[in-house]
Amino acid sequence: MDRIRLMTHNVWDSDENTPAWAEKGEDCSAAVRVKGLLRVYRETDPDVIGGQEFSPLMVDLLKEGLSAEGKNYTLIWGRCTPILYRPDKLDLVDSEFCTF
């Protein structure tokens, strides 16, 4: 049986650095945090990535970064909870997004 590698992250929906982080010399902006996520995905090579609290900017940056590394993921977008999967490994049979 084939294995599926699944990763999920709750990343805090905030695109800009905050003054509190800047005072500490840190940058918590979406652009910086996505670079870290890309490094993790490069090292772990997940087949499915599930996200929680992703802003549209974060999803765009993630898709661009994955594509730049030659990783092809298809996006299922449900507000701030994206799911990205590798279409070369998985066939989408059905998809529905329900809020509760």
Biopython code that builds the backbone (N, CA, C, O; Angstrom):
import numpy as np
from Bio.PDB.StructureBuilder import StructureBuilder

atoms = [
    (1, "MET", "N", (0.850, -1.179, 0.000)),
    (1, "MET", "CA", (0.000, 0.000, 0.000)),
    (1, "MET", "C", (0.896, 1.243, 0.000)),
    (1, "MET", "O", (1.905, 1.293, 0.703)),
    (2, "ASP", "N", (0.516, 2.235, -0.792)),
    (2, "ASP", "CA", (1.245, 3.497, -0.836)),
    (2, "ASP", "C", (0.979, 4.295, 0.435)),
    (2, "ASP", "O", (-0.075, 4.175, 1.061)),
    (3, "ARG", "N", (1.953, 5.102, 0.792)),
    (3, "ARG", "CA", (1.815, 5.972, 1.952)),
    (3, "ARG", "C", (1.523, 7.394, 1.503)),
    (3, "ARG", "O", (1.952, 7.823, 0.431)),
    (4, "ILE", "N", (0.798, 8.108, 2.325)),
    (4, "ILE", "CA", (0.518, 9.520, 2.088)),
    (4, "ILE", "C", (1.123, 10.305, 3.241)),
    (4, "ILE", "O", (0.879, 10.004, 4.409)),
    (5, "ARG", "N", (1.904, 11.302, 2.902)),
    (5, "ARG", "CA", (2.508, 12.166, 3.924)),
    (5, "ARG", "C", (1.639, 13.413, 4.043)),
    (5, "ARG", "O", (1.485, 14.164, 3.080)),
    (6, "LEU", "N", (1.076, 13.630, 5.220)),
    (6, "LEU", "CA", (0.148, 14.721, 5.485)),
    (6, "LEU", "C", (0.747, 15.641, 6.542)),
    (6, "LEU", "O", (1.246, 15.177, 7.568)),
    (7, "MET", "N", (0.696, 16.951, 6.286)),
    (7, "MET", "CA", (1.141, 17.950, 7.260)),
    (7, "MET", "C", (0.050, 18.972, 7.460)),
    (7, "MET", "O", (-0.700, 19.283, 6.534)),
    (8, "THR", "N", (-0.041, 19.491, 8.660)),
    (8, "THR", "CA", (-1.002, 20.548, 8.925)),
    (8, "THR", "C", (-0.356, 21.590, 9.839)),
    (8, "THR", "O", (0.470, 21.263, 10.690)),
    (9, "HIS", "N", (-0.746, 22.838, 9.647)),
    (9, "HIS", "CA", (-0.196, 23.945, 10.428)),
    (9, "HIS", "C", (-1.286, 24.946, 10.769)),
    (9, "HIS", "O", (-2.169, 25.224, 9.958)),
    (10, "ASN", "N", (-1.214, 25.480, 11.974)),
    (10, "ASN", "CA", (-1.980, 26.658, 12.358)),
    (10, "ASN", "C", (-0.954, 27.779, 12.430)),
    (10, "ASN", "O", (-0.054, 27.731, 13.268)),
    (11, "VAL", "N", (-1.068, 28.778, 11.578)),
    (11, "VAL", "CA", (0.021, 29.737, 11.407)),
    (11, "VAL", "C", (-0.261, 31.171, 11.848)),
    (11, "VAL", "O", (0.617, 32.020, 11.694)),
    (12, "TRP", "N", (-1.405, 31.477, 12.371)),
    (12, "TRP", "CA", (-1.729, 32.831, 12.846)),
    (12, "TRP", "C", (-1.896, 33.778, 11.664)),
    (12, "TRP", "O", (-0.914, 34.196, 11.050)),
    (13, "ASP", "N", (-3.108, 34.102, 11.359)),
    (13, "ASP", "CA", (-3.467, 34.956, 10.225)),
    (13, "ASP", "C", (-3.060, 36.402, 10.490)),
    (13, "ASP", "O", (-3.867, 37.214, 10.940)),
    (14, "SER", "N", (-1.810, 36.706, 10.206)),
    (14, "SER", "CA", (-1.293, 38.067, 10.332)),
    (14, "SER", "C", (-0.223, 38.239, 9.263)),
    (14, "SER", "O", (0.743, 37.477, 9.219)),
    (15, "ASP", "N", (-0.389, 39.230, 8.407)),
    (15, "ASP", "CA", (0.543, 39.430, 7.299)),
    (15, "ASP", "C", (1.721, 40.335, 7.644)),
    (15, "ASP", "O", (2.790, 40.208, 7.047)),
    (16, "GLU", "N", (1.543, 41.236, 8.586)),
    (16, "GLU", "CA", (2.564, 42.239, 8.896)),
    (16, "GLU", "C", (3.281, 41.913, 10.197)),
    (16, "GLU", "O", (2.736, 41.242, 11.073)),
    (17, "ASN", "N", (4.497, 42.394, 10.308)),
    (17, "ASN", "CA", (5.215, 42.287, 11.562)),
    (17, "ASN", "C", (4.508, 43.158, 12.604)),
    (17, "ASN", "O", (3.852, 44.137, 12.248)),
    (18, "THR", "N", (4.635, 42.816, 13.859)),
    (18, "THR", "CA", (4.001, 43.599, 14.917)),
    (18, "THR", "C", (5.076, 44.378, 15.680)),
    (18, "THR", "O", (6.235, 43.963, 15.715)),
    (19, "PRO", "N", (4.699, 45.491, 16.284)),
    (19, "PRO", "CA", (5.673, 46.276, 17.037)),
    (19, "PRO", "C", (6.361, 45.472, 18.152)),
    (19, "PRO", "O", (7.556, 45.640, 18.394)),
    (20, "ALA", "N", (5.613, 44.614, 18.816)),
    (20, "ALA", "CA", (6.196, 43.821, 19.903)),
    (20, "ALA", "C", (7.302, 42.898, 19.389)),
    (20, "ALA", "O", (8.333, 42.735, 20.041)),
    (21, "TRP", "N", (7.085, 42.298, 18.225)),
    (21, "TRP", "CA", (8.118, 41.430, 17.653)),
    (21, "TRP", "C", (9.279, 42.273, 17.128)),
    (21, "TRP", "O", (10.440, 41.896, 17.288)),
    (22, "ALA", "N", (8.977, 43.396, 16.512)),
    (22, "ALA", "CA", (10.035, 44.267, 15.986)),
    (22, "ALA", "C", (10.937, 44.764, 17.114)),
    (22, "ALA", "O", (12.151, 44.863, 16.935)),
    (23, "GLU", "N", (10.354, 45.080, 18.279)),
    (23, "GLU", "CA", (11.146, 45.522, 19.429)),
    (23, "GLU", "C", (12.152, 44.461, 19.858)),
    (23, "GLU", "O", (13.214, 44.785, 20.389)),
    (24, "LYS", "N", (11.820, 43.205, 19.631)),
    (24, "LYS", "CA", (12.715, 42.096, 19.994)),
    (24, "LYS", "C", (13.695, 41.759, 18.870)),
    (24, "LYS", "O", (14.510, 40.846, 18.995)),
    (25, "GLY", "N", (13.603, 42.514, 17.768)),
    (25, "GLY", "CA", (14.479, 42.258, 16.638)),
    (25, "GLY", "C", (14.028, 41.088, 15.783)),
    (25, "GLY", "O", (14.814, 40.534, 15.015)),
    (26, "GLU", "N", (12.771, 40.715, 15.914)),
    (26, "GLU", "CA", (12.206, 39.586, 15.170)),
    (26, "GLU", "C", (11.219, 40.089, 14.127)),
    (26, "GLU", "O", (10.711, 41.206, 14.223)),
    (27, "ASP", "N", (10.959, 39.265, 13.146)),
    (27, "ASP", "CA", (10.003, 39.591, 12.083)),
    (27, "ASP", "C", (9.016, 38.439, 11.957)),
    (27, "ASP", "O", (9.388, 37.336, 11.557)),
    (28, "CYS", "N", (7.774, 38.693, 12.294)),
    (28, "CYS", "CA", (6.741, 37.656, 12.212)),
    (28, "CYS", "C", (5.831, 37.870, 11.005)),
    (28, "CYS", "O", (4.710, 37.363, 10.978)),
    (29, "SER", "N", (6.302, 38.611, 10.014)),
    (29, "SER", "CA", (5.475, 38.881, 8.831)),
    (29, "SER", "C", (5.219, 37.592, 8.045)),
    (29, "SER", "O", (5.949, 36.609, 8.171)),
    (30, "ALA", "N", (4.182, 37.626, 7.247)),
    (30, "ALA", "CA", (3.829, 36.464, 6.426)),
    (30, "ALA", "C", (4.985, 36.047, 5.531)),
    (30, "ALA", "O", (5.263, 34.856, 5.391)),
    (31, "ALA", "N", (5.656, 37.011, 4.928)),
    (31, "ALA", "CA", (6.758, 36.686, 4.004)),
    (31, "ALA", "C", (7.864, 35.906, 4.706)),
    (31, "ALA", "O", (8.421, 34.969, 4.134)),
    (32, "VAL", "N", (8.183, 36.282, 5.932)),
    (32, "VAL", "CA", (9.240, 35.594, 6.676)),
    (32, "VAL", "C", (8.764, 34.226, 7.141)),
    (32, "VAL", "O", (9.491, 33.240, 7.017)),
    (33, "ARG", "N", (7.554, 34.157, 7.672)),
    (33, "ARG", "CA", (7.055, 32.871, 8.168)),
    (33, "ARG", "C", (6.875, 31.859, 7.049)),
    (33, "ARG", "O", (7.134, 30.673, 7.250)),
    (34, "VAL", "N", (6.438, 32.296, 5.876)),
    (34, "VAL", "CA", (6.269, 31.363, 4.757)),
    (34, "VAL", "C", (7.614, 30.783, 4.329)),
    (34, "VAL", "O", (7.685, 29.620, 3.930)),
    (35, "LYS", "N", (8.672, 31.572, 4.407)),
    (35, "LYS", "CA", (10.002, 31.032, 4.086)),
    (35, "LYS", "C", (10.332, 29.844, 4.996)),
    (35, "LYS", "O", (10.903, 28.851, 4.545)),
    (36, "GLY", "N", (9.975, 29.950, 6.263)),
    (36, "GLY", "CA", (10.191, 28.839, 7.192)),
    (36, "GLY", "C", (9.336, 27.634, 6.848)),
    (36, "GLY", "O", (9.801, 26.496, 6.914)),
    (37, "LEU", "N", (8.090, 27.881, 6.481)),
    (37, "LEU", "CA", (7.216, 26.774, 6.078)),
    (37, "LEU", "C", (7.763, 26.073, 4.845)),
    (37, "LEU", "O", (7.750, 24.845, 4.759)),
    (38, "LEU", "N", (8.244, 26.862, 3.891)),
    (38, "LEU", "CA", (8.804, 26.266, 2.673)),
    (38, "LEU", "C", (10.003, 25.378, 2.993)),
    (38, "LEU", "O", (10.173, 24.321, 2.385)),
    (39, "ARG", "N", (10.826, 25.797, 3.935)),
    (39, "ARG", "CA", (11.966, 24.973, 4.336)),
    (39, "ARG", "C", (11.482, 23.643, 4.927)),
    (39, "ARG", "O", (12.027, 22.586, 4.608)),
    (40, "VAL", "N", (10.473, 23.697, 5.778)),
    (40, "VAL", "CA", (9.923, 22.472, 6.380)),
    (40, "VAL", "C", (9.345, 21.574, 5.292)),
    (40, "VAL", "O", (9.573, 20.364, 5.306)),
    (41, "TYR", "N", (8.604, 22.148, 4.354)),
    (41, "TYR", "CA", (7.994, 21.338, 3.289)),
    (41, "TYR", "C", (9.062, 20.757, 2.362)),
    (41, "TYR", "O", (8.912, 19.641, 1.864)),
    (42, "ARG", "N", (10.117, 21.495, 2.134)),
    (42, "ARG", "CA", (11.226, 20.988, 1.310)),
    (42, "ARG", "C", (11.854, 19.762, 1.987)),
    (42, "ARG", "O", (12.172, 18.774, 1.325)),
    (43, "GLU", "N", (12.028, 19.837, 3.302)),
    (43, "GLU", "CA", (12.670, 18.754, 4.040)),
    (43, "GLU", "C", (11.766, 17.541, 4.244)),
    (43, "GLU", "O", (12.254, 16.414, 4.324)),
    (44, "THR", "N", (10.459, 17.761, 4.327)),
    (44, "THR", "CA", (9.536, 16.654, 4.634)),
    (44, "THR", "C", (8.764, 16.142, 3.428)),
    (44, "THR", "O", (8.252, 15.023, 3.447)),
    (45, "ASP", "N", (8.676, 16.954, 2.379)),
    (45, "ASP", "CA", (8.021, 16.580, 1.126)),
    (45, "ASP", "C", (6.610, 16.009, 1.324)),
    (45, "ASP", "O", (6.345, 14.876, 0.923)),
    (46, "PRO", "N", (5.699, 16.785, 1.941)),
    (46, "PRO", "CA", (4.353, 16.266, 2.171)),
    (46, "PRO", "C", (3.546, 16.123, 0.878)),
    (46, "PRO", "O", (3.744, 16.871, -0.080)),
    (47, "ASP", "N", (2.644, 15.158, 0.872)),
    (47, "ASP", "CA", (1.718, 14.970, -0.248)),
    (47, "ASP", "C", (0.506, 15.882, -0.103)),
    (47, "ASP", "O", (-0.076, 16.322, -1.094)),
    (48, "VAL", "N", (0.134, 16.159, 1.147)),
    (48, "VAL", "CA", (-1.010, 17.021, 1.452)),
    (48, "VAL", "C", (-0.576, 17.996, 2.539)),
    (48, "VAL", "O", (0.047, 17.607, 3.526)),
    (49, "ILE", "N", (-0.913, 19.269, 2.344)),
    (49, "ILE", "CA", (-0.659, 20.303, 3.336)),
    (49, "ILE", "C", (-2.001, 20.902, 3.728)),
    (49, "ILE", "O", (-2.724, 21.422, 2.878)),
    (50, "GLY", "N", (-2.332, 20.831, 4.998)),
    (50, "GLY", "CA", (-3.556, 21.432, 5.511)),
    (50, "GLY", "C", (-3.198, 22.651, 6.334)),
    (50, "GLY", "O", (-2.313, 22.583, 7.187)),
    (51, "GLY", "N", (-3.862, 23.753, 6.097)),
    (51, "GLY", "CA", (-3.547, 24.976, 6.819)),
    (51, "GLY", "C", (-4.730, 25.502, 7.597)),
    (51, "GLY", "O", (-5.888, 25.266, 7.253)),
    (52, "GLN", "N", (-4.408, 26.220, 8.655)),
    (52, "GLN", "CA", (-5.422, 26.898, 9.444)),
    (52, "GLN", "C", (-4.899, 28.290, 9.741)),
    (52, "GLN", "O", (-3.729, 28.457, 10.084)),
    (53, "GLU", "N", (-5.759, 29.291, 9.612)),
    (53, "GLU", "CA", (-5.426, 30.700, 9.807)),
    (53, "GLU", "C", (-4.409, 31.212, 8.788)),
    (53, "GLU", "O", (-3.547, 32.019, 9.135)),
    (54, "PHE", "N", (-4.494, 30.761, 7.558)),
    (54, "PHE", "CA", (-3.673, 31.280, 6.470)),
    (54, "PHE", "C", (-4.404, 32.448, 5.826)),
    (54, "PHE", "O", (-5.584, 32.335, 5.492)),
    (55, "SER", "N", (-3.721, 33.555, 5.651)),
    (55, "SER", "CA", (-4.301, 34.680, 4.920)),
    (55, "SER", "C", (-4.158, 34.407, 3.427)),
    (55, "SER", "O", (-3.346, 33.571, 3.030)),
    (56, "PRO", "N", (-4.934, 35.099, 2.593)),
    (56, "PRO", "CA", (-4.745, 34.946, 1.150)),
    (56, "PRO", "C", (-3.306, 35.248, 0.714)),
    (56, "PRO", "O", (-2.780, 34.572, -0.170)),
    (57, "LEU", "N", (-2.662, 36.255, 1.323)),
    (57, "LEU", "CA", (-1.271, 36.564, 0.991)),
    (57, "LEU", "C", (-0.366, 35.375, 1.310)),
    (57, "LEU", "O", (0.506, 35.032, 0.512)),
    (58, "MET", "N", (-0.562, 34.753, 2.456)),
    (58, "MET", "CA", (0.271, 33.613, 2.836)),
    (58, "MET", "C", (0.102, 32.459, 1.851)),
    (58, "MET", "O", (1.076, 31.802, 1.484)),
    (59, "VAL", "N", (-1.125, 32.220, 1.431)),
    (59, "VAL", "CA", (-1.364, 31.140, 0.467)),
    (59, "VAL", "C", (-0.690, 31.459, -0.857)),
    (59, "VAL", "O", (-0.076, 30.583, -1.467)),
    (60, "ASP", "N", (-0.799, 32.713, -1.311)),
    (60, "ASP", "CA", (-0.132, 33.112, -2.555)),
    (60, "ASP", "C", (1.382, 32.924, -2.453)),
    (60, "ASP", "O", (2.008, 32.371, -3.357)),
    (61, "LEU", "N", (1.960, 33.386, -1.353)),
    (61, "LEU", "CA", (3.409, 33.245, -1.165)),
    (61, "LEU", "C", (3.817, 31.776, -1.110)),
    (61, "LEU", "O", (4.853, 31.392, -1.652)),
    (62, "LEU", "N", (3.007, 30.969, -0.460)),
    (62, "LEU", "CA", (3.302, 29.542, -0.356)),
    (62, "LEU", "C", (3.249, 28.873, -1.722)),
    (62, "LEU", "O", (4.155, 28.122, -2.083)),
    (63, "LYS", "N", (2.193, 29.142, -2.483)),
    (63, "LYS", "CA", (2.068, 28.556, -3.827)),
    (63, "LYS", "C", (3.234, 29.000, -4.718)),
    (63, "LYS", "O", (3.815, 28.183, -5.433)),
    (64, "GLU", "N", (3.576, 30.295, -4.677)),
    (64, "GLU", "CA", (4.692, 30.807, -5.480)),
    (64, "GLU", "C", (5.999, 30.131, -5.078)),
    (64, "GLU", "O", (6.785, 29.733, -5.937)),
    (65, "GLY", "N", (6.229, 30.001, -3.782)),
    (65, "GLY", "CA", (7.459, 29.381, -3.301)),
    (65, "GLY", "C", (7.550, 27.916, -3.667)),
    (65, "GLY", "O", (8.615, 27.441, -4.060)),
    (66, "LEU", "N", (6.451, 27.192, -3.544)),
    (66, "LEU", "CA", (6.443, 25.777, -3.920)),
    (66, "LEU", "C", (6.692, 25.620, -5.413)),
    (66, "LEU", "O", (7.465, 24.759, -5.831)),
    (67, "SER", "N", (6.037, 26.453, -6.213)),
    (67, "SER", "CA", (6.227, 26.392, -7.670)),
    (67, "SER", "C", (7.666, 26.705, -8.051)),
    (67, "SER", "O", (8.228, 26.060, -8.936)),
    (68, "ALA", "N", (8.266, 27.690, -7.389)),
    (68, "ALA", "CA", (9.653, 28.063, -7.685)),
    (68, "ALA", "C", (10.612, 26.913, -7.393)),
    (68, "ALA", "O", (11.681, 26.821, -7.997)),
    (69, "GLU", "N", (10.231, 26.040, -6.470)),
    (69, "GLU", "CA", (11.061, 24.884, -6.131)),
    (69, "GLU", "C", (10.688, 23.647, -6.953)),
    (69, "GLU", "O", (11.190, 22.551, -6.704)),
    (70, "GLY", "N", (9.796, 23.838, -7.939)),
    (70, "GLY", "CA", (9.405, 22.727, -8.799)),
    (70, "GLY", "C", (8.393, 21.790, -8.172)),
    (70, "GLY", "O", (8.205, 20.668, -8.642)),
    (71, "LYS", "N", (7.742, 22.242, -7.118)),
    (71, "LYS", "CA", (6.725, 21.426, -6.443)),
    (71, "LYS", "C", (5.346, 21.847, -6.946)),
    (71, "LYS", "O", (4.951, 23.004, -6.808)),
    (72, "ASN", "N", (4.628, 20.906, -7.522)),
    (72, "ASN", "CA", (3.315, 21.191, -8.072)),
    (72, "ASN", "C", (2.242, 20.761, -7.077)),
    (72, "ASN", "O", (2.065, 19.569, -6.825)),
    (73, "TYR", "N", (1.533, 21.726, -6.516)),
    (73, "TYR", "CA", (0.423, 21.464, -5.607)),
    (73, "TYR", "C", (-0.833, 22.105, -6.155)),
    (73, "TYR", "O", (-0.789, 23.193, -6.728)),
    (74, "THR", "N", (-1.945, 21.430, -5.979)),
    (74, "THR", "CA", (-3.248, 21.988, -6.315)),
    (74, "THR", "C", (-3.869, 22.519, -5.035)),
    (74, "THR", "O", (-3.748, 21.903, -3.976)),
    (75, "LEU", "N", (-4.534, 23.667, -5.134)),
    (75, "LEU", "CA", (-5.098, 24.340, -3.972)),
    (75, "LEU", "C", (-6.603, 24.149, -3.908)),
    (75, "LEU", "O", (-7.318, 24.359, -4.888)),
    (76, "ILE", "N", (-7.066, 23.748, -2.735)),
    (76, "ILE", "CA", (-8.486, 23.793, -2.394)),
    (76, "ILE", "C", (-8.588, 24.875, -1.333)),
    (76, "ILE", "O", (-8.026, 24.733, -0.247)),
    (77, "TRP", "N", (-9.300, 25.957, -1.635)),
    (77, "TRP", "CA", (-9.308, 27.115, -0.763)),
    (77, "TRP", "C", (-10.647, 27.248, -0.069)),
    (77, "TRP", "O", (-11.680, 27.365, -0.728)),
    (78, "GLY", "N", (-10.642, 27.231, 1.264)),
    (78, "GLY", "CA", (-11.852, 27.438, 2.046)),
    (78, "GLY", "C", (-11.606, 28.493, 3.095)),
    (78, "GLY", "O", (-11.205, 28.192, 4.219)),
    (79, "ARG", "N", (-11.848, 29.727, 2.721)),
    (79, "ARG", "CA", (-11.570, 30.870, 3.591)),
    (79, "ARG", "C", (-10.133, 30.827, 4.080)),
    (79, "ARG", "O", (-9.217, 30.961, 3.269)),
    (80, "CYS", "N", (-9.902, 30.646, 5.363)),
    (80, "CYS", "CA", (-8.522, 30.666, 5.879)),
    (80, "CYS", "C", (-7.986, 29.257, 6.159)),
    (80, "CYS", "O", (-7.039, 29.088, 6.928)),
    (81, "THR", "N", (-8.593, 28.260, 5.535)),
    (81, "THR", "CA", (-8.173, 26.872, 5.771)),
    (81, "THR", "C", (-7.856, 26.169, 4.446)),
    (81, "THR", "O", (-8.628, 25.329, 3.985)),
    (82, "PRO", "N", (-6.724, 26.516, 3.843)),
    (82, "PRO", "CA", (-6.386, 25.906, 2.559)),
    (82, "PRO", "C", (-5.931, 24.458, 2.716)),
    (82, "PRO", "O", (-5.386, 24.064, 3.746)),
    (83, "ILE", "N", (-6.167, 23.693, 1.682)),
    (83, "ILE", "CA", (-5.594, 22.355, 1.555)),
    (83, "ILE", "C", (-4.871, 22.334, 0.218)),
    (83, "ILE", "O", (-5.452, 22.662, -0.817)),
    (84, "LEU", "N", (-3.617, 21.951, 0.245)),
    (84, "LEU", "CA", (-2.834, 21.804, -0.971)),
    (84, "LEU", "C", (-2.462, 20.338, -1.100)),
    (84, "LEU", "O", (-2.065, 19.704, -0.122)),
    (85, "TYR", "N", (-2.589, 19.803, -2.298)),
    (85, "TYR", "CA", (-2.227, 18.393, -2.488)),
    (85, "TYR", "C", (-1.481, 18.228, -3.799)),
    (85, "TYR", "O", (-1.594, 19.043, -4.715)),
    (86, "ARG", "N", (-0.715, 17.148, -3.859)),
    (86, "ARG", "CA", (0.079, 16.852, -5.053)),
    (86, "ARG", "C", (-0.759, 16.025, -6.027)),
    (86, "ARG", "O", (-1.048, 14.860, -5.755)),
    (87, "PRO", "N", (-1.151, 16.613, -7.159)),
    (87, "PRO", "CA", (-1.996, 15.887, -8.111)),
    (87, "PRO", "C", (-1.270, 14.735, -8.809)),
    (87, "PRO", "O", (-1.913, 13.878, -9.416)),
    (88, "ASP", "N", (0.065, 14.708, -8.727)),
    (88, "ASP", "CA", (0.790, 13.584, -9.313)),
    (88, "ASP", "C", (0.710, 12.341, -8.421)),
    (88, "ASP", "O", (1.036, 11.238, -8.858)),
    (89, "LYS", "N", (0.272, 12.527, -7.160)),
    (89, "LYS", "CA", (0.180, 11.408, -6.233)),
    (89, "LYS", "C", (-1.245, 11.081, -5.825)),
    (89, "LYS", "O", (-1.530, 9.954, -5.420)),
    (90, "LEU", "N", (-2.147, 12.060, -5.929)),
    (90, "LEU", "CA", (-3.512, 11.890, -5.444)),
    (90, "LEU", "C", (-4.511, 12.384, -6.476)),
    (90, "LEU", "O", (-4.261, 13.362, -7.181)),
    (91, "ASP", "N", (-5.633, 11.706, -6.559)),
    (91, "ASP", "CA", (-6.743, 12.140, -7.403)),
    (91, "ASP", "C", (-7.851, 12.671, -6.517)),
    (91, "ASP", "O", (-8.315, 11.973, -5.615)),
    (92, "LEU", "N", (-8.278, 13.893, -6.765)),
    (92, "LEU", "CA", (-9.383, 14.469, -6.006)),
    (92, "LEU", "C", (-10.683, 13.856, -6.498)),
    (92, "LEU", "O", (-11.008, 13.943, -7.682)),
    (93, "VAL", "N", (-11.414, 13.247, -5.606)),
    (93, "VAL", "CA", (-12.680, 12.614, -5.961)),
    (93, "VAL", "C", (-13.837, 13.573, -5.693)),
    (93, "VAL", "O", (-14.774, 13.654, -6.488)),
    (94, "ASP", "N", (-13.778, 14.290, -4.590)),
    (94, "ASP", "CA", (-14.857, 15.199, -4.235)),
    (94, "ASP", "C", (-14.290, 16.244, -3.287)),
    (94, "ASP", "O", (-13.290, 15.996, -2.613)),
    (95, "SER", "N", (-14.917, 17.401, -3.231)),
    (95, "SER", "CA", (-14.469, 18.448, -2.339)),
    (95, "SER", "C", (-15.664, 19.303, -1.920)),
    (95, "SER", "O", (-16.517, 19.654, -2.736)),
    (96, "GLU", "N", (-15.704, 19.624, -0.649)),
    (96, "GLU", "CA", (-16.762, 20.502, -0.147)),
    (96, "GLU", "C", (-16.219, 21.245, 1.059)),
    (96, "GLU", "O", (-15.499, 20.667, 1.872)),
    (97, "PHE", "N", (-16.552, 22.502, 1.182)),
    (97, "PHE", "CA", (-16.130, 23.299, 2.329)),
    (97, "PHE", "C", (-17.372, 23.712, 3.087)),
    (97, "PHE", "O", (-18.256, 24.364, 2.530)),
    (98, "CYS", "N", (-17.446, 23.341, 4.349)),
    (98, "CYS", "CA", (-18.603, 23.669, 5.183)),
    (98, "CYS", "C", (-18.143, 24.439, 6.401)),
    (98, "CYS", "O", (-17.182, 24.042, 7.059)),
    (99, "THR", "N", (-18.809, 25.523, 6.705)),
    (99, "THR", "CA", (-18.507, 26.267, 7.934)),
    (99, "THR", "C", (-19.467, 25.814, 9.024)),
    (99, "THR", "O", (-20.610, 25.435, 8.766)),
    (100, "PHE", "N", (-18.968, 25.867, 10.231)),
    (100, "PHE", "CA", (-19.834, 25.517, 11.357)),
    (100, "PHE", "C", (-19.483, 26.332, 12.560)),
    (100, "PHE", "O", (-20.104, 26.180, 13.612)),
]
sb = StructureBuilder()
sb.init_structure("model")
sb.init_model(0)
sb.init_chain("A")
sb.init_seg("    ")
for serial, (resi, resn, name, xyz) in enumerate(atoms, 1):
    if name == "N":
        sb.init_residue(resn, " ", resi, " ")
    sb.init_atom(name, np.array(xyz, "f"), 0.0, 1.0, " ", f" {name:<3s}", serial, name[0])
structure = sb.get_structure()
